[in-house]
Amino acid sequence: MNDQKTTKHTVTVTNNATGQALELPVYTGTHGTPVVDTRSMHSKMGMFTYDPGFKSTASCSSEITYIDGDAGVLLYRGYPIEELAEKSCYLEVCYLLLYGELPTATQFDEFRQMITMHTMVNEGLKDFMRGFRHDAHPMSILVGVVGALGSFFHDSLDIHDPRHQEISAHRLIAKMPTIAAASFRYSRGEPPVYPRNKYCYAENFLNMMFSYPTYKYEVDPDHSRVLDKLLILHADHEQNASTSTVRLAGSSLANPFAAISAGIGALWGPAHGGANEAVIKMLEQIGHPREIARYVERAKDKDDPFRLMGFGHRVYKNYDPRAKLIRIEAHALLAKHGRLGPLFETALELERIALEDEYFLERKLYPNVDFYSGLIYRSIGIPTSMFTVLFAMARTIGWIAQWKEMINDPERVIGRPRQLYVGPAQRSFHPRLERGHIPGETGCAGRKHRCSHGHEWPGDKNGQRKAKGEGCDDC
Ligand code: CMC
């Protein structure tokens, strides 16, 4: 993998206090911003680099996904997201991300067969789920259940064995829809639905979400098609917060189920995958298009914690290409069904107003993948609490592909950032009774002190212990 990394230039860092200069190699990948290799800075210069939030730091080299945030480009293994969304299907994209190439027809059939074989979950997991409160958020169930999966597969947890890596990947891709749908059914007090091999990936998930023993559920082909497309659009996004979490957790050689459970936790936050749920809540809070201007003003006010959810991105400084495609899908649904509801109208108007506003233009804040996805999920009947679960289900392939790449990277080391320590300077410990009181504290007058023999005596009138050496009356 690292053969792709070429060094043509160097950068010299000079310590202006001492004049010491250090020449550092610069690597250029296939596309994108070159990176400076700062690994020798500590040993040669006695300094670390400082970059909270990794705004300027590449944590690894990767062959999987490429984003050009300024141009609004997203490639999976070199293929533009627009082409994959139009011409491929989610399972084929899973194969591409996992193995690096698109499958032949035979390879695809074998892969689909393999995934289908693994869709069931151990019956013991049902008991595990019963331990959650009846009204648990499906994301909290997902974090727990995926972490617990490792305990069912002792036979294949050798993370260095390529076959074990592959089986774990297949199991995760296959079981995620089953677990995701079961987490929803459980939170509703409804019986889980078993997977059925006759369905494709998205159809199977919809069937497990919405079918009941009491009536026949027909999967709407429009719904499974749009869901499949959304899964493709969410499948990977290089080193975002959850993927970096998976890599970091996995770098300690934890099993992939534990690492991906950590990633699901990181995804849940509203600054990341939880934004799709937060967008709907925001649109509901705004309520009516006439209120939009007021909320846009609030989003610009630094003293107000309110932000426009579904807007802005660390990497995209242009329209998120995923959001562009999802917006088209939303319009297609609108054309077919006539109306996507008042929330869609509020979303369109909010986007229009924000994109004409100097604040958003200056900061290059555009709608991201989460802005319209919730509206589509909602239009196909998915409840709001499941939106981030769907993101996790789609992203599982990205996490497992990135985990596998990390484990097999010859440059892999445990992820262990450094810090700039700004706490107290070194100081000596004093026993509790010698520390006196914080000014204003009432003290411990009248409270008992205890000597090392266990004898007690009262504090003096100031609440202090007796003078050193006096001890208790019996000692
Ligand atoms: N509403 C209002 N102001 C914003 C927003 C927003 N949604 N996003 C960024 N800004 C402002 C921010 O206050 C800052 O202003 P200033 O320069 O005056 O201090 C400037 O834009 C740069 O923002 P930042 O917070 O430094 O950017 P970041 O790269 O650290 O954060 C982000 C990126 C996605 C966390 C942020 O844009 C955000 O909180 N957006 C809303 C949540 C959201 O939609 N998240 C989903 C991200 S896409 C799905 C995924 O892949 O996770």
Boltz pocket constraint, residues with backbone or C-beta under 6 A from the ligand:
constraints:
  - pocket:
      binder: B
      contacts: [[A, 237], [A, 240], [A, 270], [A, 271], [A, 272], [A, 273], [A, 275], [A, 299], [A, 300], [A, 306], [A, 307], [A, 308], [A, 309], [A, 310], [A, 311], [A, 312], [A, 313], [A, 314], [A, 315], [A, 363], [A, 365], [A, 368], [A, 369], [A, 370]]
      max_distance: 6.0
